[in-house]
Amino acid sequence: MSASFLLIGVALFIGLCYKLPAFLSGNRNPLARQVAGLLLAACAVFFFAAPSTIAAVNDYTGIPNFAAPLVYSLLTGFSASCLLLIVKWRGGTPESLRRTTWWVYGCYGTLIAVLWLCFALSNHSVERVRDLDTYYATTPWMREMIVLYLLGHTVAVLITSALLWSWESRVRGTGWLHIGVLTLSVGYVVNLAYDVTKLAAVFGRWSGSTALDYLSTEVAPPVAALAGILVALGFIVPHVGERVSHRTAARREYRALAPLANRLLAVPSASAPVDLGRFASIEMRLTQRRTFVRDAIRALQPYMDAEHHDQVERTYLERGKKPASAKALADASTLVDAAARLHAANGQTQELPTRPLLDSITDLASVSRAMRKLTHDPAVRWDAPRPEESVTTS
């Protein structure tokens, strides 16, 4: 059992390491910082709840069962933190959030103080590492401590579950956020199962029977482990998923822009691409490529022929292309034609009596994909025009 608790603690610690930069970034992302703090609390709960750690804490302090109020306090604080994070995640007015924060801190802070008071007043001389809840279920003051921590945890779980299920219908279709809310909802249902098994074992002892003790010692620990993993994943998945999706989209766009960027390499521009190094992020590489492409297109503006653009677009529309695809192909063709004109002009600006096209070339990825198709398309010839002619469709 100790090994499983410690393994879960390690898994949560890995998730914490992922969120550590956000935790150290100050107030730039308060929610991410709070998620990191919550994962730290979850790691502490599973670490100190492991039987081997419980025995070590008791030996270190020299107080029998000292680890009990410590673990109960950590679990109570973790429950309160989860509730607060859900409330802040859902949003609301600053006044309502502040009022809720103080209410939760006040109630659960008082509860933790009462747990320690009950422990101090009780007789807990017999050390119990695995079955403290059932062994002391009928002992004065220890009984109150056990029931209070279970009730406090149950109330937090019920309130959080209600908030999550009412929120779920409003976040459908939001992708990773919806997945996170669903995962949290299932996690809190499992948390409620943990409370039910613990309370059933305690109620069994109150009735004078030990038949239900196994619920506390054998069933509750794996249920708690599963609940902890699900709750941690519920908070981590939206952040990780959105980040992965963003990077995937950035990488896809970076690759999509490659044909266009390669075609425009010979165009003098204000921001020639530089080597960013192998450790540069994909976002930085994408920003550089976008800037280079846009600057190169701006440099080609005086050489763009609107008549050529319209003629190529009509050609592709007549061949059954969709309007968006035809426009992208026409944009690509116009850029290649403008690059040929720039080369033929030998540095001299050529003014074409046509409308400007720069503002109409917006979907660079589509233009880049069209650029790859045009090189194999016999509908357009790519020979550089002489000053008295323009490149036209054949």
VMD Tcl script that draws the C-alpha trace (Angstrom):
set ca {
  {0.00 0.00 0.00}
  {2.86 2.42 0.80}
  {4.37 1.80 -2.64}
  {1.09 2.59 -4.44}
  {0.60 5.83 -2.47}
  {4.17 6.90 -3.14}
  {3.88 6.06 -6.85}
  {0.78 8.24 -7.10}
  {2.65 10.98 -5.28}
  {5.47 10.69 -7.83}
  {2.97 10.87 -10.72}
  {1.46 14.01 -9.23}
  {4.94 15.43 -8.71}
  {5.66 14.95 -12.42}
  {2.52 16.94 -13.17}
  {3.72 19.56 -10.68}
  {7.08 19.81 -12.48}
  {5.16 20.56 -15.68}
  {3.34 23.40 -13.92}
  {6.38 24.62 -11.98}
  {7.27 27.42 -14.45}
  {3.73 28.79 -14.07}
  {4.04 28.50 -10.28}
  {7.25 30.54 -10.32}
  {6.01 33.15 -12.79}
  {4.39 35.36 -10.18}
  {0.98 36.78 -10.95}
  {1.21 36.52 -14.73}
  {-1.12 33.51 -14.66}
  {-2.83 33.22 -11.25}
  {-4.97 30.21 -12.16}
  {-1.99 28.23 -13.43}
  {-0.17 29.17 -10.23}
  {-3.07 27.90 -8.13}
  {-3.20 24.63 -10.09}
  {0.50 24.14 -9.35}
  {-0.14 24.82 -5.67}
  {-3.02 22.34 -5.72}
  {-0.80 19.65 -7.23}
  {1.78 20.35 -4.52}
  {-0.93 19.83 -1.89}
  {-2.03 16.59 -3.57}
  {1.56 15.32 -3.55}
  {1.77 16.10 0.17}
  {-1.51 14.27 0.88}
  {-0.44 11.05 -0.82}
  {3.10 11.23 0.55}
  {2.04 11.65 4.17}
  {-0.90 9.22 3.83}
  {1.41 6.33 2.93}
  {1.63 3.90 5.89}
  {5.44 4.01 5.86}
  {5.38 7.81 6.09}
  {2.76 7.71 8.84}
  {4.98 5.42 10.91}
  {8.02 7.60 10.24}
  {6.18 10.79 11.30}
  {4.97 9.15 14.50}
  {8.48 7.93 15.31}
  {10.05 11.31 14.51}
  {7.66 13.30 16.71}
  {7.51 10.69 19.44}
  {3.72 11.19 19.65}
  {1.56 8.14 18.85}
  {-0.72 8.75 15.84}
  {0.53 12.33 15.36}
  {0.34 11.70 11.60}
  {-3.47 11.33 11.80}
  {-4.40 15.01 12.33}
  {-1.57 15.97 9.98}
  {-2.99 13.87 7.11}
  {-6.56 14.93 7.94}
  {-5.51 18.59 7.87}
  {-3.75 18.19 4.54}
  {-6.77 16.42 3.06}
  {-9.13 19.09 4.42}
  {-6.97 21.88 3.05}
  {-6.73 20.12 -0.31}
  {-10.53 19.79 -0.45}
  {-10.96 23.49 0.33}
  {-8.36 24.45 -2.29}
  {-10.12 22.37 -4.96}
  {-13.43 24.02 -4.12}
  {-11.90 27.50 -4.35}
  {-10.14 26.76 -7.61}
  {-13.37 25.53 -9.21}
  {-15.16 28.67 -8.02}
  {-12.43 30.92 -9.48}
  {-12.25 28.83 -12.66}
  {-15.97 29.34 -13.22}
  {-15.53 33.07 -12.76}
  {-17.71 35.72 -11.16}
  {-17.59 39.25 -9.84}
  {-14.55 40.20 -7.76}
  {-16.79 40.81 -4.75}
  {-18.44 37.40 -4.90}
  {-15.10 35.62 -5.41}
  {-13.57 37.49 -2.48}
  {-16.54 36.70 -0.27}
  {-16.45 33.00 -1.21}
  {-12.70 32.83 -0.63}
  {-12.95 34.23 2.88}
  {-15.92 31.98 3.66}
  {-14.08 28.82 2.58}
  {-10.85 29.83 4.31}
  {-12.74 30.67 7.50}
  {-14.79 27.47 7.62}
  {-12.04 25.03 6.71}
  {-9.38 26.87 8.69}
  {-11.61 26.58 11.74}
  {-12.22 22.91 10.97}
  {-8.48 22.18 10.85}
  {-7.99 23.93 14.19}
  {-10.81 21.86 15.72}
  {-9.24 18.64 14.40}
  {-6.03 19.37 16.24}
  {-7.95 20.35 19.37}
  {-9.83 17.04 19.33}
  {-6.56 15.17 18.90}
  {-5.00 17.02 21.84}
  {-7.96 16.16 24.10}
  {-8.14 12.49 23.12}
  {-6.46 9.35 24.37}
  {-4.47 8.06 21.36}
  {-1.73 6.06 23.04}
  {-2.06 2.98 20.79}
  {-0.41 3.59 17.43}
  {-2.53 2.51 14.45}
  {-0.96 2.96 11.03}
  {-3.60 1.43 8.77}
  {-6.88 1.20 10.69}
  {-6.96 4.31 12.88}
  {-10.40 5.40 11.66}
  {-12.10 2.19 12.74}
  {-9.95 1.47 15.81}
  {-10.69 4.88 17.36}
  {-14.23 5.22 15.96}
  {-15.75 4.99 19.45}
  {-12.99 6.76 21.42}
  {-14.02 10.18 22.83}
  {-12.54 13.14 20.94}
  {-10.79 10.87 18.45}
  {-14.27 9.89 17.31}
  {-15.16 13.56 16.84}
  {-11.93 14.24 14.94}
  {-12.56 11.37 12.53}
  {-16.19 12.31 11.90}
  {-15.40 16.01 11.46}
  {-12.72 15.40 8.84}
  {-14.97 13.00 6.93}
  {-17.94 15.39 7.06}
  {-15.78 18.34 6.03}
  {-14.41 16.37 3.10}
  {-17.89 15.16 2.12}
  {-19.37 18.68 2.18}
  {-16.53 20.01 0.01}
  {-16.99 17.11 -2.43}
  {-20.76 17.63 -2.66}
  {-20.49 21.40 -3.23}
  {-17.69 20.99 -5.79}
  {-19.60 18.23 -7.59}
  {-22.72 20.41 -7.80}
  {-20.67 23.30 -9.22}
  {-19.01 21.02 -11.76}
  {-22.19 19.38 -13.01}
  {-23.96 22.75 -13.34}
  {-20.92 24.08 -15.21}
  {-20.60 21.07 -17.53}
  {-23.57 22.04 -19.70}
  {-22.09 25.51 -20.27}
  {-18.68 24.31 -21.43}
  {-19.81 21.70 -23.95}
  {-18.02 22.16 -27.23}
  {-15.04 23.93 -25.63}
  {-12.68 21.01 -26.25}
  {-10.07 20.50 -23.57}
  {-11.93 22.53 -20.95}
  {-14.98 20.28 -21.31}
  {-12.79 17.17 -21.01}
  {-11.22 18.60 -17.87}
  {-14.60 19.38 -16.29}
  {-15.88 15.87 -17.07}
  {-12.73 14.29 -15.61}
  {-13.09 16.40 -12.47}
  {-16.76 15.46 -12.18}
  {-15.96 11.75 -12.32}
  {-13.12 12.28 -9.85}
  {-15.45 13.88 -7.35}
  {-17.97 11.08 -7.73}
  {-15.14 8.68 -6.83}
  {-14.24 10.99 -3.93}
  {-17.80 10.68 -2.68}
  {-17.44 6.89 -2.84}
  {-14.35 7.21 -0.63}
  {-16.34 9.17 1.97}
  {-19.19 6.65 1.86}
  {-16.87 3.68 2.46}
  {-15.10 5.43 5.33}
  {-18.33 6.54 7.00}
  {-19.89 3.07 6.54}
  {-16.93 1.50 8.35}
  {-17.18 4.05 11.18}
  {-20.96 3.56 11.50}
  {-20.36 -0.19 11.60}
  {-18.06 0.25 14.60}
  {-20.70 2.41 16.29}
  {-23.14 -0.45 15.95}
  {-20.66 -2.78 17.62}
  {-19.62 -4.71 14.47}
  {-16.20 -5.04 12.82}
  {-17.59 -6.61 9.66}
  {-17.25 -3.38 7.68}
  {-13.71 -2.54 8.75}
  {-12.39 -3.80 5.41}
  {-14.15 -0.87 3.70}
  {-11.80 1.52 5.48}
  {-8.61 -0.52 5.26}
  {-8.95 -2.31 1.91}
  {-11.49 -0.45 -0.26}
  {-11.04 3.21 0.68}
  {-7.26 3.56 -0.07}
  {-7.42 2.51 -3.77}
  {-10.61 4.57 -4.19}
  {-8.79 7.59 -2.77}
  {-5.85 6.96 -5.10}
  {-8.13 6.83 -8.14}
  {-9.97 9.97 -7.04}
  {-6.70 11.85 -6.55}
  {-5.43 10.91 -10.00}
  {-8.72 11.91 -11.67}
  {-8.89 15.25 -9.87}
  {-5.27 16.05 -10.70}
  {-5.84 15.10 -14.35}
  {-8.96 17.24 -14.44}
  {-6.93 20.30 -13.55}
  {-3.90 19.41 -15.69}
  {-5.57 18.19 -18.91}
  {-7.08 21.53 -20.04}
  {-3.77 23.36 -19.66}
  {-1.66 20.61 -21.19}
  {-4.18 19.93 -23.95}
  {-4.48 23.57 -24.97}
  {-0.72 23.97 -24.98}
  {-0.19 20.83 -27.04}
  {-2.96 21.87 -29.45}
  {-1.43 25.33 -29.80}
  {2.01 23.91 -30.52}
  {0.60 21.36 -32.95}
  {-1.26 24.11 -34.82}
  {1.88 26.27 -34.84}
  {3.99 23.40 -36.18}
  {1.36 22.64 -38.84}
  {1.25 26.27 -39.97}
  {5.05 26.53 -39.93}
  {5.31 23.56 -42.28}
  {2.44 24.81 -44.43}
  {4.24 28.13 -44.99}
  {7.45 26.43 -46.16}
  {6.67 26.40 -49.94}
  {5.73 30.09 -49.90}
  {8.75 31.07 -47.79}
  {11.12 29.11 -50.02}
  {9.65 30.75 -53.16}
  {10.14 34.22 -51.63}
  {13.73 33.71 -50.43}
  {15.11 35.63 -53.43}
  {12.88 38.67 -52.70}
  {14.74 41.47 -50.87}
  {12.86 42.22 -47.65}
  {13.36 44.09 -44.40}
  {13.54 40.93 -42.31}
  {15.69 38.29 -43.92}
  {15.43 35.00 -42.01}
  {18.19 34.36 -39.49}
  {19.26 31.19 -37.73}
  {17.40 30.99 -34.40}
  {19.31 27.95 -33.19}
  {18.12 24.42 -32.58}
  {16.50 25.27 -29.25}
  {14.20 28.02 -30.51}
  {10.51 27.34 -29.86}
  {8.15 26.55 -32.71}
  {6.20 29.69 -31.85}
  {9.30 31.83 -32.36}
  {10.10 30.08 -35.64}
  {6.55 30.58 -36.85}
  {6.63 34.28 -35.95}
  {9.88 34.70 -37.86}
  {8.51 32.89 -40.92}
  {5.28 34.91 -40.89}
  {7.23 38.17 -40.62}
  {9.55 37.23 -43.46}
  {6.68 36.18 -45.76}
  {4.66 39.32 -45.09}
  {7.67 41.59 -45.61}
  {8.51 39.81 -48.86}
  {4.92 40.14 -50.09}
  {5.00 43.84 -49.19}
  {8.17 44.22 -51.25}
  {6.40 42.60 -54.22}
  {3.40 44.92 -54.00}
  {4.51 47.30 -56.82}
  {4.93 44.32 -59.17}
  {1.57 42.62 -58.56}
  {-0.75 42.57 -61.57}
  {-4.45 42.59 -60.60}
  {-5.51 41.63 -64.15}
  {-3.28 38.58 -63.97}
  {-4.84 37.70 -60.61}
  {-8.40 38.00 -61.93}
  {-7.64 36.00 -65.06}
  {-6.06 33.12 -63.12}
  {-8.90 33.12 -60.61}
  {-11.49 32.93 -63.42}
  {-9.55 30.07 -65.01}
  {-9.69 27.97 -61.84}
  {-13.34 28.81 -61.19}
  {-14.18 27.61 -64.70}
  {-12.29 24.40 -63.96}
  {-14.59 23.72 -60.98}
  {-12.46 24.97 -58.11}
  {-14.19 26.38 -55.04}
  {-13.95 30.19 -54.68}
  {-11.54 30.02 -51.72}
  {-9.28 27.55 -53.51}
  {-9.39 29.55 -56.75}
  {-8.45 32.74 -54.88}
  {-5.54 31.04 -53.12}
  {-4.25 29.70 -56.44}
  {-4.62 33.15 -58.01}
  {-2.78 34.76 -55.07}
  {0.06 32.26 -55.44}
  {0.23 32.79 -59.18}
  {0.29 36.56 -58.74}
  {3.15 36.36 -56.24}
  {5.22 34.18 -58.57}
  {4.45 36.57 -61.43}
  {5.44 39.56 -59.24}
  {8.70 37.87 -58.26}
  {9.45 37.32 -61.96}
  {8.69 40.98 -62.69}
  {10.96 42.08 -59.84}
  {13.76 39.96 -61.26}
  {13.20 41.27 -64.78}
  {13.08 44.91 -63.60}
  {16.62 44.53 -62.21}
  {15.89 46.67 -59.14}
  {13.87 49.35 -60.93}
  {10.40 49.92 -59.53}
  {7.66 49.04 -61.99}
  {4.33 50.78 -61.51}
  {1.38 48.76 -62.80}
  {-1.88 50.63 -63.49}
  {-3.89 48.19 -61.39}
  {-5.51 48.12 -57.97}
  {-3.35 47.05 -54.97}
  {-3.56 43.40 -53.96}
  {-1.54 43.38 -50.75}
  {-4.51 43.59 -48.37}
  {-6.38 40.78 -50.13}
  {-3.61 38.20 -49.52}
  {-4.46 37.18 -45.96}
  {-4.59 33.37 -45.75}
  {-0.88 32.71 -46.12}
  {-1.12 28.99 -45.38}
  {-3.65 28.45 -48.17}
  {-1.52 30.49 -50.56}
  {1.52 28.40 -49.62}
  {-0.33 25.13 -50.23}
  {-1.52 26.53 -53.55}
  {2.08 27.43 -54.41}
  {3.03 23.76 -54.30}
  {0.19 22.85 -56.67}
  {0.98 25.61 -59.16}
  {4.46 24.35 -59.99}
  {2.90 21.28 -61.59}
  {-0.07 23.04 -63.19}
  {0.06 23.53 -66.98}
  {-2.67 26.19 -66.75}
  {-0.06 28.84 -65.90}
  {3.37 29.42 -67.40}
  {6.10 30.76 -65.16}
  {8.56 32.31 -67.59}
  {9.70 35.80 -66.58}
  {7.85 38.45 -68.57}
  {9.48 40.95 -70.81}
  {8.79 44.56 -69.88}
  {6.07 44.85 -72.54}
  {4.16 41.71 -71.53}
  {2.64 40.13 -68.52}
  {2.33 36.53 -67.46}
  {-1.07 35.22 -68.49}
  {-2.94 31.98 -68.40}
  {-2.58 29.79 -71.45}
}
mol new
graphics top color blue
foreach p $ca { graphics top sphere $p radius 0.5 }
foreach p [lrange $ca 0 end-1] q [lrange $ca 1 end] { graphics top cylinder $p $q radius 0.2 }
display resetview
